[in-house]
Structure formats: C-alpha cells, structure tokens
Amino acid sequence: MTLTDQQQLDLLRQMWLIRFFEEAAIRLYGEGYYRGSTHPYIAQEATAVAISALLRPDDQVLATYRGHGAAIAKGGDPKALMAELLGKTTGVCKGKGGSMHLSEPAIGFLGSNAIVSAQIPIAGGVALSQQMDDNGAVTVCFFGDGASCEGVFYETLNMAALWNLPLIFVVENNEFAISTHVSKSVSVPDISTRAQGFGLPGVTVDGRDVYAVYDAASEAIERARRGDGPTLLEAKTVRWTRHSAVSAGGYGAGADAERWRLTDPIPRYTDELLRREILSAEMATQIENAAKVEIDAAVQFAIDSPTPELAAMYEDVFA
C-alpha cells in the first residue's frame, strides 16, 4: 500500500492536531478545568498516525492511558475528545470517561485503559471475535515498555500465536515506565525479541520516523488480514514530558532534553515532505496554523459545553 501525496499531508495535519491537543490538555489541567490527570503523547505522534493510516473503519484500536493520540489518529473528533477530558456532556463518553477512559466504538476506537497492560488481553479477545466473524478486520493494541513486563503481555502473546489471531501488538518504547528507565526493567536491547519465544515476528523500528513505522505496520497488518497471525512491533520513541500532569518520573533535562528535542517527529517529517516536494514552506505553515485553530476551537467548545446533571450518573450503567 502506497500513500498518496494528500494522505501524506493529512498525516502531518494529524500530527499537529495531536501536538496542539496535548499542549492544550496540559494547560487546561494546570488551570483547574479538570481533574484525574492526563498523560501526554507529545513526541510520539508519528507512531499512531502512521499505523492508523493503514486501518479500515472496522479495524479496532485499544490504547493506554496515554491514548489521546491514538484516538485522534483513528478519526476521533478533537472537540468531543476535549469535552470528555473536561467531563462535559458533549464528550465521547458524555463526560464519564475522562482522559484515561476515552472510548468511541463508532470509529473503531475501543478505548484507553488506566490499568497498565489491561488493554492487551482485551485486545486478544477482540481479535478472536474478528477471527470468528471472518471479516478480515484486525486489532491494533498500543502499550508501553512498562506494560511489556506484565504477565498478561506474555499470556496474550502466547494465545495470539497459538490461535493465529489478527492482532498487532505495538509497544511504544518511550524509554520510561513512570520513572524507571527501560534499561532497568528490560534485559534485552529490543523488546521485539521477546516475540521469538512465542513463534511470532518481532520487529523494531524508529517510532519517530513516519515512513519506517508505516512500512513495518503495513507488513504486519497485511499478515494479520491474510490469517497468518500476530506481530509484535516495537516503535522506539521518547517521552518529553513528565509521566503525567500530576506525577514526576524521568523526563528530559539538560543534555537529554536537547537530544530528545532533536528527534521531534514533526519537523523531521516536515523536512522529508519538503525534500520530496510534496509540501512547500507555505503549505507547512498553513497546515500548522489550521491545526492550531481547530484545537483552539475544540478547547472553547469543551469549556462552553454543559456539565452532566447529577441524575446522569444512573444512565448508561450496566449491571
């Protein structure tokens, strides 16, 4: 599958949307507009947009609590997503999910999860249902390097391989599990090598390179659609910010901060589009500005939206 010029420009737009969304989310949290914390996806945008560009509407995505980027990349409306963060009735979950429990099944985003690695076995069940329906759809599950050390990761890898499930495991290795550096928790240089013990392909790519992620994900997704089973795709990236808005954790300072900023996927991708003559400097500015305007409008929409009535706590509850 080859991206058209317009699709490549759309990816740049999505990356800017995610970046401005996250910056606004941090700002609004600091100003007291919502509680419950938020986990920024800043500097990881290339991974979500490149993979989502390969997905059909009926393909399903599950993500971590750092899931705003995956939701936007899958087609989520920034207005409804921002309203959800602020706990408003116009949010994707009517204000009841918040930052860590975003869910929009209508676009194939089954949700983010506040429990480390909890979405992994759920994704296995979703992929099993797709296999039983024989509909050619696939499931993509995003998780972090910390989650790759949890037991359910290994259990789901094993079952997915045994049953040839149409599941793509995407470990976004951003170097830190809260404050624990990956070198302190993972005994191998590449998390993808853990796939070898279960008999499925493991691939490591530069998660800040849109084209590298796209090529690797394309092969994994096509493999899953053919019925050839799962793939473990490791996207090596960085985490610029604190773990969340309320906790510290390792993040860039001094030389590290400069090193990480030099790997920013947005200017990197912009430069490549310019080199390929798909983008002009004027277009780049227009795309950035338009994304900023869209997120500013989403912020105002969320602020102006109504909060749920007390009686709403009894709606949409299943027992």
N, C-alpha and C positions, 0 to 999 in steps of 0.2 A: 504494500500500500504506500502510495506516494502522496505527500501533502501538496496541495495546490498553493500558489502564491498567497491567495486570500486566506487560506487556512493557516498559513504560517504567520500572517499578520494578525489573525484572530488570536493566536496563541500569545503573541506579545500583549495584546489588549487584555487577555485574561490574566496574565502575569501582573500587569499594572493594577487591575481590579483587586486581585488578592493582596498585593502590597499595600495599596491605599486602604483597603478594608481593614487589614490587620493594624495598620498605624492608627486608624480611627478607633478601632476596638480598644486598643491600649489607652488612647487618650480619654475615651468615654468612661472607661473603668476608673481611671485616675480621677476623673471629675465627679465620680459617685453616681453615675447614671445606672449602674447595675452592679450586682454582687455575684459571687460564685467563681470569680477569677476567669482568666482567659489565657489561652496558650498560643502564642503567635506562630504563624507559618512562614514568617519573613525569612528570605534567602533559600527557601525550599520550593519555590513556585514552579521551577522547571519540571520537577518530577510529576506533580499532579496534572499539569496541563498537557504534558507530552503523552501520558498514559491515557487520559480521558479523551484525547483526540482520536483514539483508536476504538473507542467504545460505542456500542449501539445504545439506543434508548432503553432497551430491555436488559442490558447488562447491568449488574448490580455492584455497588461500591460500598464498602464499610471502612471506617477510619477511626483513628484515635481521638482523644480529646483535643488534639491539635488538628482538627478536621475542617476548619473553615475553608482552607484552600481546596481540599478535595470536593467540598460541596459546591463551591463556585465553579470549579473546573468541570463538574458533571452537569452544569447548567442551572445551578441554583440562582434565584433572584436575590441580588445583594440587599434590596430593600427588605424583603421578607426575612432574610438571614440576620440582618442588623436588628430588625424589630424583635426577633427571637432572643438575641443577646440581651436586649433591654427588657425582656419579659412582657412584651406587648401582644395584644390580641391578634395583630396582623402578622405575627411571626409564623414561621413554618410549622411550629408546634403550638401555636396560639399562646406563646409565651411561657409554656410549661416545661420546655426542654433546656433552654439556655445554651450557653456556649458549648458545653461538653456533651449535650444530648441532642444535637441537631439531627433532624430526620426529615426526608422528603421523598417518600416512596414513588411519587408520581414521576420523578425524573431518574429513578434508579439509584437514589442515594439512601441506603437503608440506615444510615446513621453513624454518628460518632459515639464513642463509649468512654466513660470516665474511669473504667477499671482497666489497668494495664493488661493488655493481651486478651481481654474478654471478647473482643470482636473476632478473634481468629477462629475459635471453634464455631461461632455463629456463622461465619463466612463458609466454613466447611459444610454446614447444614444447608445453606443457601445454594451452594454449588451442587450438592447432592440432589436438591429439588430440581435444579436445572437439568441435571443429567437424566433424572427420571421423566421429566417432561419432554426430553429430547428436542429442545427448542433452539439449540445452537448458541444459547447465551452463555456468558462467562461471568465469574465473580472476581473482583479485584479487592484485596484486603490490604490496606495500608497499616503499618505499625512501626514502632521504633526499635532501635538497637536494644533497649532495655527489655522490651517485650519478647525479644528473641531468646531471652534467658529464662522465660517462664515455661512451666511444664506443658501447658496447653498448646504451645507452639509446636513442640515435638510430637505430641499426640495427634494434632491435626495434620502435620506434615505426613506422618505415618499413614493415617487413614486416607488422606487425599491421594497418596501414591498407590495404596492398595486398591482403591476404588476408581482410579483414573479420573478424578474429579476435574471439572473445568474451572480451576481455581488458580489465580496468580497471586502469590504471596509477595508483597512489596515491602521490604524492610528499608525504611528511610533512616539510614545510619547518619545521624547528625552529631555524632561524637559524644553526646552526653545523655545519660539517664538521670534526670534532675541534676545532680552534681557529680555523679560517678562517670569518669571518662571511660570510653569503650575499652581502652587498653587494660582497665582494672576489672572488667567483667566478662570479656570475650577472649578466649585463649588462642584464637586463630586470627590472622590478619584480615580475612574476608569472611563475613558472616555467611555468605552464599555457599561456602564449602560445607556447611552443615547439611546441605541437601544431599550430599554424597551418601550419607548413612541411610538414606531412605529411598535411594534409587530414582531421584528426580533431578532435572537440570538445575544448577545453581549458577547464576550469572551476576557479576559485579560490574556496575557502570558508574561513571561520573554523574551523580544526580543533579549537577548544576549545568549539565550540557543537554539542552532540549533534544538535539538530534540523536545523541547517544542513548538517552532514555527511550526515545521513540522507536529506534531500531530494535533495541533489546525487547521492549514491550510488544512490539509488533510480532516478533517471532514467538514469544510466549503466549500471546493471545490467540494467534492462529493455531498454535499447537493445541491449546485447550479446546478451541472450536472443532478441531478435527477429531477430538476424542482421545488425544494422546496424553492427557493428564496435566498435572500441575507443574508450575515452575516457581522457584524461589529467586526473585530479582532483588538484588541489593543496590540501592541508589545511595552512593556516598555523598553526603551533603554537609551542611553546617547549621549550627543554631546560633544566630547572632544575639538573641535576646536572653533574658532570664528564662528559666523553665516556664514560669507563668507570671502573671501580674502580681501575685502575692508571695511568691517564693523566690529565693535567690537561685542557687545552682550555678554550675560553671557556665560562664559566657565570656565573650571576648573582652580582653583588656590589654592595653599596651600593644606589643608586637602581634599578639594573637588577633586582636581586633582588626588591625590593619591587614593581616594575612587573610582573614575571613572576608573582609570587605572587597578585597581584590578578586574574590571568587564570586561576587554577586552575579547571579544568573541573568538578571535583566539587562544590564549593559553588555554583558557577554553575548547574549542572544541578539540584542540590537545591533551590535557591531557585525555579527555574522550575516544578518539580514541586509545590512548596508553593503557588505562585501559582495554578497550575491546579487546585489542590485534589485532586490525585492522591495526594499524600503529606501526612502530618501530621508534626509535630515528633517525636512519639513513634515513629512508624514509621521516620523517618530515623535515629534513634538505634539502633533495633533492627537495621536493615539494616547499619549501620556496625559494630555490635558483633558481629553474626553473621559478617560477613566477616572480622573480626579473629580470631575464634575458629577459623574454618575455616583460615586461613593459619597460625595458631599450631599447629594440628593437623598441617598439611602439613609444617611445619618439624620437628616432633617425629618424624613418620613418616620423613622423609628422614634425620634423624640416626640413628634406630634401625635403618634398613634396612641389609642387608649389602652389603659391597663385593664386586665381582666377583673370582672366583678368577683366578689367572694364566692358566689354560688357556682362559679365556673370550675372550682376545684372538684366538684362532683360529676363533671362532664368528662366524657372520653376516658372513663375509668373502667377497667375490666377486672373481674374477679372470678 
